[in-house]
Amino acid sequence: MGILDKLIEKAKSDKKTIVLPETMDKRTFEAAEKVLKEGIADIILIGAKEEIEENSTGFDISQAVIVDPFTDPNKQKYIDKFVELRASKGLTAEDAKKQMEQDYMYYACLMCKCGDADGVVSGACHSTGNTIRPALQLLKTKPGVKSVSGFFLMEVPNCTLGDNGLFVFADCAVNVDFDSEKLAEIAALSAQSFELFVGHKAKAALLSYSTKGSAKHSDVDKVSEAVRIAHEKYPDIELDGEMQLDAALDLTVAQLKAPDSAVAGHANTLIFPSLEAGNIGYKLVQRLAKANAYGPVLQGLAMPVNDLSRGCYADDIVGVVAITAVQAQLGKTA
Ligand code: ACO
C-alpha cells in the first residue's frame, strides 16, 4: 500500500469536514463526488446556487453541504469574526462582506475559524499566494510557531534511500526569504511532519553545497548557524548539517565527508537552504525519478489549509483532501 492509500484509510477512520471553495471549476465536483463516495471526508462546497448548479452537472454531490455566500444564514457571524480579526488593519464590515463574496477562500477560512469546518483545500485555479494569504491572515500560526512553511511528501519508486523512498522536502512553497532562525524552525516542523505522516523517526539534513565546513561562504554560514540554533531550540529532533545532498543520502559518501554524523547517509527529511532550491529540488525528483510528490502541505498553521497545483487532476484533489483530513485529526497542522 502506498503512503497516500494509507493516509486515505486513516482519513476514513475519523471523518473530518473539509471545505472546497473552488466551485468555479469542474474538478472540484469530480473530487467531491469521489471523496464522498469513498467516505474520506465530509465536504462543504462554497458557491452561489446558479454557479454550483451549472458546474456540477454530471456529478453526484447530493451528500455535500452547499453554502451559498450570498444567502448563508451564518454569514453575519463570519463577517463579525472577519472584522474582529482584522480590526487592526481597519477592515470594515462592508469590505469584509465584499471580500468574502468575491473570494470564497476567505469564506472557507472563516468557517474553520468559527468551528464550522476542519480544513480547506484550494488552489486548482488560484495561485499559491492567493490561496495561502487568507489562511495566514485569518487562521494564523499554531502556538509557538513563527512561520508557516510548505513541504512535499515525496514517494520515490524503487528507492532504498531515506525511509525506503519516502521523504519530506521543505520549504518548497512558502518562504521566499529566510534567515538561520527561520531555517531552523522549518527543519523542526518538517521533522515533526515526517514523523506524523510516515510514523518513523525523522532524520533531518540541512542541505548546502558544503559539508561540515568544506566550503566558506555566507550561504554556508546561514545553514550551519541554523543547525546550531536548531540543536539549542529543538534538542529532541535529530538533525545535522550543513551537508551536501550526497552526504545526506549515501552512506559511502557520508562516511568520507561526515563520518561523525548520525544523520548523514540516513536522511529522510531534506531541508533546502532557499525556496528556489526546494522548489526546483522537488520538481527534479518528481520529473526525473518519477516520484509522487504530495503537497505542498502547509505546516505550522493553526488549522489545516492546503494548496493545489493549478495543473492538478481531480484525483490529486482527493489526495490533498485526505492529507488535510489527517492533519485535522491530529488536531494540529503537522
Ligand atoms: N508564516 C506566517 N505568517 C506569514 C507568513 C509565513 N510564512 N508569510 C506572511 N505571513 C503573514 C504576514 O505576517 C501577514 O499577516 P498580517 O496581514 O496579519 O499582518 C500576512 O501573512 C500577509 O503577509 P504579506 O507579507 O502581506 O503577504 P504576501 O502577499 O507577501 O504573501 C505569501 C505571503 C503568500 C506566503 C508570499 O510570501 C508568497 O507568495 N510566497 C511564495 C509562494 C509561491 O509562489 N511559491 C512557489 C509556488 S508553489 C509550488 O510550486 C508548489
Boltz pocket constraint, residues with backbone or C-beta under 6 A from the ligand:
constraints:
  - pocket:
      binder: B
      contacts: [[A, 128], [A, 129], [A, 130], [A, 132], [A, 133], [A, 136], [A, 137], [A, 141], [A, 146], [A, 147], [A, 148], [A, 149], [A, 172], [A, 173], [A, 174], [A, 175], [A, 176], [A, 279], [A, 295], [A, 296]]
      max_distance: 6.0
